[in-house]
Amino acid sequence: MQDRIFAGVTLLLCCVLAIAAWGYSAPFSYEPVGPKAFPLLLLLLIAAGAVQLLFKSGGESQGEEPPMGRAVMVKVAICLAMMALYAALFETLGFLLSSVLFGIGMGRLYDGRWPQSLISGTILAIGLYLLFDKALDVPLPLGILSSLEN
């Protein structure tokens, strides 16, 4: 029941934030997709997850949820620290290296083995870089790899 309440509140928040983001226009635009495309896309993905959670069948077994104990809180704290570190290193290391490190760290945090974490973190970072920089023409910082450009 609590997951459906959470999903409903999340869906409502997505709608309110989408209305707020829809009217946003920057006085200048350096990206072809504009400044409101990214938040709207994220809100659409979050809303899709909320709808799936809201309408999942009640008999669907998702397994036991871990109790909100010390181990879970430590993982949450580590995840938050990794996100802060990712944001701090984003400009210096650039998108690719900071994303690879973040992907590997998240894989290891959730019990992934080293080879799988390394491969998935690298593929995810390269795929997102190609999507944003090449397909959507959104410039991303290369950081210490900027000498490789051109």
CYANA upper distance limits for C-alpha pairs under 8 A (distance plus 0.5 A):
  1 MET  CA      5 ILE  CA      6.98
  2 GLN  CA      6 PHE  CA      6.62
  3 ASP  CA      7 ALA  CA      6.53
  3 ASP  CA     53 LEU  CA      7.59
  3 ASP  CA     54 LEU  CA      7.99
  4 ARG  CA      8 GLY  CA      6.56
  4 ARG  CA     53 LEU  CA      7.04
  4 ARG  CA     54 LEU  CA      5.43
  4 ARG  CA     55 PHE  CA      8.50
  5 ILE  CA      9 VAL  CA      6.69
  5 ILE  CA     54 LEU  CA      8.47
  6 PHE  CA     10 THR  CA      6.52
  7 ALA  CA     11 LEU  CA      6.52
  7 ALA  CA     50 ALA  CA      5.15
  7 ALA  CA     51 VAL  CA      7.39
  7 ALA  CA     53 LEU  CA      6.57
  7 ALA  CA     54 LEU  CA      5.96
  8 GLY  CA     12 LEU  CA      6.66
  8 GLY  CA     50 ALA  CA      7.55
  8 GLY  CA     51 VAL  CA      8.47
  8 GLY  CA     54 LEU  CA      7.17
  9 VAL  CA     13 LEU  CA      6.65
 10 THR  CA     14 CYS  CA      6.62
 10 THR  CA     46 ILE  CA      8.43
 10 THR  CA     47 ALA  CA      7.72
 10 THR  CA     50 ALA  CA      6.92
 11 LEU  CA     15 CYS  CA      6.82
 11 LEU  CA     46 ILE  CA      8.35
 11 LEU  CA     47 ALA  CA      5.88
 11 LEU  CA     50 ALA  CA      6.37
 11 LEU  CA     51 VAL  CA      7.67
 12 LEU  CA     16 VAL  CA      6.85
 13 LEU  CA     17 LEU  CA      6.52
 14 CYS  CA     18 ALA  CA      6.41
 14 CYS  CA     43 LEU  CA      6.16
 14 CYS  CA     44 LEU  CA      8.19
 14 CYS  CA     46 ILE  CA      7.84
 14 CYS  CA     47 ALA  CA      6.63
 15 CYS  CA     19 ILE  CA      6.76
 16 VAL  CA     20 ALA  CA      6.88
 17 LEU  CA     21 ALA  CA      6.52
 17 LEU  CA     43 LEU  CA      8.20
 18 ALA  CA     22 TRP  CA      6.34
 18 ALA  CA     39 PRO  CA      8.44
 18 ALA  CA     40 LEU  CA      6.64
 18 ALA  CA     43 LEU  CA      7.26
 19 ILE  CA     23 GLY  CA      7.59
 20 ALA  CA     24 TYR  CA      7.63
 21 ALA  CA     36 LYS  CA      6.61
 21 ALA  CA     39 PRO  CA      7.61
 21 ALA  CA     40 LEU  CA      7.39
 22 TRP  CA     36 LYS  CA      7.22
 22 TRP  CA     40 LEU  CA      8.10
 24 TYR  CA     35 PRO  CA      8.15
 24 TYR  CA     36 LYS  CA      6.80
 25 SER  CA     34 GLY  CA      8.47
 25 SER  CA     35 PRO  CA      7.41
 25 SER  CA     36 LYS  CA      7.72
 26 ALA  CA     35 PRO  CA      7.30
 29 SER  CA     34 GLY  CA      6.60
 29 SER  CA     35 PRO  CA      7.57
 30 TYR  CA     34 GLY  CA      8.10
 31 GLU  CA     35 PRO  CA      7.74
 31 GLU  CA    137 ASP  CA      7.25
 31 GLU  CA    138 VAL  CA      6.15
 31 GLU  CA    139 PRO  CA      8.33
 32 PRO  CA    136 LEU  CA      7.82
 32 PRO  CA    137 ASP  CA      7.21
 32 PRO  CA    138 VAL  CA      7.99
 33 VAL  CA     37 ALA  CA      6.64
 33 VAL  CA    136 LEU  CA      7.46
 36 LYS  CA     40 LEU  CA      6.70
 37 ALA  CA     41 LEU  CA      6.52
 38 PHE  CA     42 LEU  CA      6.75
 39 PRO  CA     43 LEU  CA      6.55
 40 LEU  CA     44 LEU  CA      6.58
 41 LEU  CA     45 LEU  CA      6.86
 42 LEU  CA     46 ILE  CA      6.70
 43 LEU  CA     47 ALA  CA      6.43
 44 LEU  CA     48 ALA  CA      6.62
 45 LEU  CA     49 GLY  CA      6.88
 46 ILE  CA     50 ALA  CA      6.71
 47 ALA  CA     51 VAL  CA      6.59
 48 ALA  CA     52 GLN  CA      6.73
 49 GLY  CA     53 LEU  CA      6.67
 50 ALA  CA     54 LEU  CA      6.43
 51 VAL  CA     55 PHE  CA      6.66
 52 GLN  CA     56 LYS  CA      6.40
 56 LYS  CA     60 GLU  CA      7.76
 66 PRO  CA     72 VAL  CA      8.20
 67 PRO  CA     72 VAL  CA      8.21
 68 MET  CA     72 VAL  CA      6.41
 68 MET  CA     73 MET  CA      7.50
 69 GLY  CA     73 MET  CA      6.86
 70 ARG  CA     74 VAL  CA      6.60
 71 ALA  CA     75 LYS  CA      6.86
 72 VAL  CA     76 VAL  CA      6.76
 73 MET  CA     77 ALA  CA      6.65
 74 VAL  CA     78 ILE  CA      6.62
 75 LYS  CA     79 CYS  CA      6.54
 75 LYS  CA    109 LEU  CA      7.65
 76 VAL  CA     80 LEU  CA      6.70
 77 ALA  CA     81 ALA  CA      6.66
 78 ILE  CA     82 MET  CA      6.60
 79 CYS  CA     83 MET  CA      6.75
 79 CYS  CA    106 MET  CA      7.85
 79 CYS  CA    109 LEU  CA      8.34
 80 LEU  CA     84 ALA  CA      6.75
 81 ALA  CA     85 LEU  CA      6.61
 82 MET  CA     86 TYR  CA      6.51
 82 MET  CA    102 PHE  CA      7.36
 82 MET  CA    105 GLY  CA      8.08
 83 MET  CA     87 ALA  CA      6.75
 83 MET  CA    102 PHE  CA      8.16
 84 ALA  CA     88 ALA  CA      6.66
 85 LEU  CA     89 LEU  CA      6.57
 86 TYR  CA     90 PHE  CA      6.32
 86 TYR  CA     98 SER  CA      6.46
 86 TYR  CA     99 SER  CA      7.84
 86 TYR  CA    102 PHE  CA      6.94
 88 ALA  CA     92 THR  CA      8.43
 89 LEU  CA     93 LEU  CA      6.09
 89 LEU  CA     94 GLY  CA      7.74
 89 LEU  CA     98 SER  CA      6.77
 90 PHE  CA     94 GLY  CA      5.59
 90 PHE  CA     95 PHE  CA      6.23
 90 PHE  CA     98 SER  CA      6.28
 90 PHE  CA    141 PRO  CA      8.10
 90 PHE  CA    143 GLY  CA      8.21
 91 GLU  CA     95 PHE  CA      7.84
 91 GLU  CA    141 PRO  CA      6.61
 91 GLU  CA    142 LEU  CA      8.16
 91 GLU  CA    143 GLY  CA      6.25
 92 THR  CA    143 GLY  CA      5.44
 92 THR  CA    144 ILE  CA      7.14
 93 LEU  CA     97 LEU  CA      6.32
 93 LEU  CA     98 SER  CA      6.36
 93 LEU  CA    142 LEU  CA      7.48
 93 LEU  CA    143 GLY  CA      5.04
 93 LEU  CA    144 ILE  CA      5.91
 93 LEU  CA    145 LEU  CA      8.11
 94 GLY  CA     98 SER  CA      6.59
 94 GLY  CA    140 LEU  CA      8.12
 94 GLY  CA    141 PRO  CA      5.42
 94 GLY  CA    142 LEU  CA      4.60
 94 GLY  CA    143 GLY  CA      4.23
 94 GLY  CA    144 ILE  CA      6.99
 94 GLY  CA    145 LEU  CA      7.64
 95 PHE  CA     99 SER  CA      6.28
 95 PHE  CA    125 ALA  CA      8.25
 95 PHE  CA    129 TYR  CA      7.90
 95 PHE  CA    140 LEU  CA      6.80
 95 PHE  CA    141 PRO  CA      6.19
 95 PHE  CA    142 LEU  CA      6.32
 95 PHE  CA    143 GLY  CA      7.80
 96 LEU  CA    100 VAL  CA      6.61
 96 LEU  CA    125 ALA  CA      6.15
 96 LEU  CA    126 ILE  CA      7.14
 96 LEU  CA    129 TYR  CA      7.36
 96 LEU  CA    142 LEU  CA      7.29
 97 LEU  CA    101 LEU  CA      6.69
 97 LEU  CA    125 ALA  CA      8.41
 98 SER  CA    102 PHE  CA      6.56
 99 SER  CA    103 GLY  CA      6.44
 99 SER  CA    121 GLY  CA      7.75
 99 SER  CA    122 THR  CA      8.41
 99 SER  CA    124 LEU  CA      8.49
 99 SER  CA    125 ALA  CA      5.82
100 VAL  CA    104 ILE  CA      6.65
100 VAL  CA    118 LEU  CA      8.25
100 VAL  CA    121 GLY  CA      5.40
100 VAL  CA    122 THR  CA      5.59
100 VAL  CA    124 LEU  CA      8.07
100 VAL  CA    125 ALA  CA      6.04
101 LEU  CA    105 GLY  CA      6.56
101 LEU  CA    121 GLY  CA      7.66
102 PHE  CA    106 MET  CA      6.59
102 PHE  CA    121 GLY  CA      7.82
103 GLY  CA    107 GLY  CA      6.60
103 GLY  CA    117 SER  CA      7.52
103 GLY  CA    118 LEU  CA      8.22
103 GLY  CA    120 SER  CA      7.63
103 GLY  CA    121 GLY  CA      4.56
103 GLY  CA    122 THR  CA      7.86
103 GLY  CA    124 LEU  CA      7.94
103 GLY  CA    125 ALA  CA      8.12
104 ILE  CA    108 ARG  CA      6.68
104 ILE  CA    114 TRP  CA      8.38
104 ILE  CA    117 SER  CA      5.30
104 ILE  CA    118 LEU  CA      5.88
104 ILE  CA    120 SER  CA      7.98
104 ILE  CA    121 GLY  CA      5.55
104 ILE  CA    122 THR  CA      8.42
105 GLY  CA    109 LEU  CA      6.49
105 GLY  CA    117 SER  CA      8.16
106 MET  CA    110 TYR  CA      6.82
106 MET  CA    117 SER  CA      8.42
107 GLY  CA    111 ASP  CA      7.05
107 GLY  CA    112 GLY  CA      5.42
107 GLY  CA    113 ARG  CA      8.08
107 GLY  CA    116 GLN  CA      8.30
107 GLY  CA    117 SER  CA      5.37
107 GLY  CA    121 GLY  CA      8.10
108 ARG  CA    112 GLY  CA      5.29
108 ARG  CA    113 ARG  CA      6.99
108 ARG  CA    114 TRP  CA      7.48
108 ARG  CA    117 SER  CA      6.84
112 GLY  CA    116 GLN  CA      6.97
112 GLY  CA    117 SER  CA      6.32
113 ARG  CA    117 SER  CA      6.52
114 TRP  CA    118 LEU  CA      6.48
115 PRO  CA    119 ILE  CA      6.60
116 GLN  CA    120 SER  CA      6.41
117 SER  CA    121 GLY  CA      6.30
118 LEU  CA    122 THR  CA      6.59
119 ILE  CA    123 ILE  CA      6.60
120 SER  CA    124 LEU  CA      6.40
121 GLY  CA    125 ALA  CA      6.64
122 THR  CA    126 ILE  CA      6.65
123 ILE  CA    127 GLY  CA      6.38
124 LEU  CA    128 LEU  CA      6.55
125 ALA  CA    129 TYR  CA      6.56
126 ILE  CA    130 LEU  CA      6.66
127 GLY  CA    131 LEU  CA      6.63
128 LEU  CA    132 PHE  CA      6.60
129 TYR  CA    133 ASP  CA      6.13
129 TYR  CA    134 LYS  CA      8.04
129 TYR  CA    140 LEU  CA      8.04
130 LEU  CA    134 LYS  CA      5.58
130 LEU  CA    135 ALA  CA      7.03
131 LEU  CA    135 ALA  CA      5.44
131 LEU  CA    136 LEU  CA      6.74
132 PHE  CA    136 LEU  CA      5.39
132 PHE  CA    137 ASP  CA      6.52
132 PHE  CA    138 VAL  CA      5.71
132 PHE  CA    139 PRO  CA      7.78
132 PHE  CA    140 LEU  CA      8.11
133 ASP  CA    137 ASP  CA      5.26
133 ASP  CA    138 VAL  CA      5.37
133 ASP  CA    139 PRO  CA      5.82
133 ASP  CA    140 LEU  CA      6.83
134 LYS  CA    138 VAL  CA      8.00
141 PRO  CA    146 SER  CA      8.32
142 LEU  CA    146 SER  CA      5.41
145 LEU  CA    149 GLU  CA      8.04
